[in-house]
Amino acid sequence: MSTQLRPIDARAYESHVLHATERSWTETNCYVDLWIEVLHALGAEPLAACAFTLSAGFEADQWTFIKVPPEDLRSLFGIEIGELAVWRPIPDHIDEHLGAGQLLTVEVDSWFLPDTQGTSYRSEHVKTTIVPQMIDRDGRRLGYFHNAGYFELEGEDYAGLFAPVALPPYVELVKLDRFDPRPSDLAARSAVLAAEHLARRPSSNPVAEMAARLQADLPWLVEQGLDAFHQYAFVTVRQCGACAELAASYVEWLEASADLAPSKAAQSLHALADGAKSLQFGLARVARGRQYDIAPALAEMERSWDDAMAELGRHHGG
């Protein structure tokens, strides 16, 4: 017998529009993507929780690995998140808390996640985060949110995912007893968060900082091969581009939901996202030993960030 929070059919599940295939960046990172789908499945609007994209920047050797802050989820929807002490087998904890109307975020090895077929499934051990929503311990089945959708696994994948390990994974408890998916003042709450994140935005242009690092790393990148390129691109231009596109969608939602006149910020953020996509292709050429001048694309991206932040500062505070 299974324990589940909602009756969700993985085969019929429709992802949120933020994961539509026509977007430049269909995924951001495992933590942001799963929260988009968790909120979507619970009847809330994930876009309201994307103000955190406005305070991201460059962190020495990588773009900010963006995450939905727990305090933002509390402010918007009444969701409480805290660390769970893992003292029993993970399936026991999942079963217990689903039965209590709560969710868990669980770090797992994507080697056992069939939704990663073609990337890491049964080919590479990669740490990632899922949110289980259904568990059948007797039948060894699990329904879970991961990346851009909702999926199920069973049998050997279930056994491997929950095999005993030397160190327990990091697990968060998601309490939903005060959860309100559609507060009447949601746009106003989100606008407050937008101003707070804008006040914490980088004091200098982070794209310029990333540009300097990319230029310095080009000789190294040529020597490393494509495996290193994919990791390098993920933490630099991909996170930058995905963050920018998510920020653009957030600004569009906020201005429409709060009946504000559209600013030019979203347009500049879309340009930044598209520039990062083109730059990723250019870096791939460099990694293959071909010639490609990354400076023009980076200069355009720098201007797009400056234009977006100037508009956001004028229209949304911070």
N, C-alpha and C positions, 0 to 999 in steps of 0.2 A: 504493500500500500504506500502511495506517495504522499509526501507533505509538500504543499505549495502555497505561495502567497496569492497568486492569481492563476486562473485557468488559461494559460497561454499555449497556443499551438505553434511550435517552432517552424513548422512547414508553411504556415500561413502568416507568420509575423511580418509586418511591414515596418521597416526602419523609418526613423525621423528624416525629414527633408534635409537636415544637415549632413546626412550620409548619402544623398542622392548621387548617382553616378556622373551626372553632368557637372558637378562641382570640380574646381581645379584640384582641390585636396579633399578626397572623400573620407579620409581619416586623419586624426591629429596624433593622439597617443592612446594607449590602452585605457588609462584612467579617465581621461576626459570623454572618450568615446563611449565607454560603458555607462557613465553618468548621463550622457545624452539619452541613451536608450532606456535606462532605468526610469528617469523622470518621464520620458515619453510614454512608457508602458504604464506608469502610475497615473497618467492623466494630467501631468503638469507640463508646462512649456519650458523645455531646456534652454531656449534662447535667453530667457530672463536671467539665467544663472551664468551668463558668459561675460560679465563685466570684468572678470579677472584677466581677460585678454588685453585690456588696456594698460596694464602695469607691467607687461612682460618686456624683457630686454635681452642683452647679450651678457653671458656669465663666463667671461675669460676664454673658455674653449667651446662654448655651446650656447644656443638660444635657450631661454628659460623653458624648462620642461613643465609646461603649464598644467595646473590641476585646479579642480573646482574646490575653492576653500570651504571647509566645513562651516565657518561662520557665515558665509554667504548663503549656504543652503538653509541654515537656521533662520537667518533674517527673512529669506524669501518664502520658505515653505514650512518652517517649523521642524525640519529634519535635524536630528541630533546624531552626531558621529563621534565615536570614541574607540580607542583600541580595546580589543577583546583579549583577555588572558586565555591562551590555548593550553588547556590542561587535560583535555580528552581528545580522542580521534576527531579530525575535522568533520567527517560526516555526522557525528553525534552533535556537534555544535550547530551545524547547518540545520539539521532536523529540529533541534530544540528551539532555535530562534525563529525559523519559519513558522513553527507551530504557535509561537508567541506573537506573530505578526510583525517580525523584524527581519531585516536583511543583513547579510555579511558581505564585505569585500574580502576576497581571499587571494593571496599570492600563490600562483601555481606555475608548473612547468608546461609551456605550450607544446612540448613534445606530445602530450596526450590530448590536445584539443583539436578535434577533427575540423573545426572551422578554419584552422590555419593550414589546411591542405595546400600544398604548393609553396609554402614558405618554411615553417618550422615543424609541422606535424610529422612525427616519426623521423625527423631528419636533423633537428637542432634543438638543444636545450636552451630555452629562452624564458627568463622570468617575466611573468605578466600577471595581470589582475583580472579576476572575474567576480561576478555577483551571482551566486546560485539563487534560483527562484523556485526550483522544484527538486526534490530528492526522493528517490525510492531505494532505500538501503537494501531491501531484500532482492529487488530486481536489478540492483547495481546500475541505476540510471540517474542522470543529473541534467536538469535544465538550467541554463546559465546565460547571463548577459556577458558579452565579450566583444571588444572592438565595435563594429557597426551593426550588431544584430543580436538576436536571441537564438540559442542553439541547444541541442541535446547530445549527450554522449552516453555510452553504456559499455558493459563488459570489460574487456581488457583496458580500455581507456580509463574507465572508472577506477579499476584496481590500481593502475599505474599512477593516476592523479593523486590518490589518497594513500599511497604506500608509505609506511613509516619512514621518517627521515631523522637525521641526527639533530637538526635544529628546526623547531616549529616555524611555519610561515607567519608573516605579518598578517593579522586579520583585524578588520574594523567592524564594529557593531553599528548598524544603521537603525536607529529607533524612529518609528513612524507613528507613535501614539499621539503626537501633536501635529501630524502632517496635514497640511491644507494645500491641495494641488492648485487651487485657483482663488487665491485671496483677491478681494475686490480692488485692492490698491497695489497690485503686483507691479505695475509699471512704475509707480512712485517709489516703491521699495528698491527696484532695480536701478532707478535713476540715482538714488542716494549712493548705492554701491559703485555706480559708474564714476561719480565725482570722487569717491574715496580712492578708487584704483587710479584714476587720472592723477590724483595728488601724489601718488607713489610711483608714477611713471619715471623712467630713467631721465636724469638731468641733462644728459647729452645723447646724441643720436646713436642708438645701439646698432643700427645697420652699418654705420661708419666703423664702429668697433669690430663688427663681424667682418666687414670688408678688409680691414687691415689684417685680421687673423687669417682669412682665406688666402690673401695674397702671400703672406709669409709661409703658409702651409703647402702651397702648390708644388714645390720641388719634392717635399715629403710624400704628397699624395700620388705623384707620378710613380714613385718607387714601391708603393704599397699594394697595388692591385685592386681588383673590383670589390673583394670582400670588405676591405678597409674603407673603400669609397662609400659603400652603402651605409656603413655605420656612421661615417663622418657626415655624409649628406643628411642622414636622419636627424642628427643632433644640431645641425646648423641650418641649412636652407629649408629643409622640410619642416622643421618646427617653426621657423620664422614664417614661412608661407602659409602653413595651416593655421597658425595663430592669427595671422593677418586676415585670412578669409573668414575665420570664425568671428573676429572682431567686426568685420564689415557687416556680416549678417546680424550680429548683435545690435550694432548702431542702427541699421535699418529697422529692426524690430522695435527698438526702444523709441525711436522717433515716430514711428507709426502708432505704437501703442499708447504713447503719451500725447498724441495729437500735436507733435512738434513739427515745425517746418523742416523738411529734409536738408541736412547739411551736405557739404561736399566731402565729409570725412570718409563715408563708406566708399565713395568712388576712389579715393586715394588708397584706401586699404585694399580694395580689390586689385588696384594696379600693383601694389606691393606683393600681394599673393601671386599674381600672374608673373611678376618679375622673378620671384623666387623659383617658380616652376621652370621658367626658361633657364635660369641660372643653374638649376640642378642638371638639366640636360647638358649645359656647357661644361660643368665640372666632370660629368661622365666622360666627355670627350677628352678632357685633360687627363683623367685617370687612365684612359686608354692610350696615352702618349701622343694625342693629337693636339693641334694648335687651337687655342680659343682664348680670346681676350675677355676676361670677366669684368674688367673695369667699367665699361659702359653700362652694363646691366646693374651693377652695384650702385653706380652713381644715380641711376633712375630710381632704384629702390630707396636710397637715402632721401631723395627729394620727396618721394611718396610718403615716407614716414614723417618727415617734417611737416608736410602739408596736412596730413591726417591729424597729427597731434595739435597743430595750430587751430584747426577747425574744431576739434573736440574740446579744447580748452575754452574757446569762445562760446560754444553752444551748450556744453555739459558740465562746466565747472572744473575745479581742480587746477 
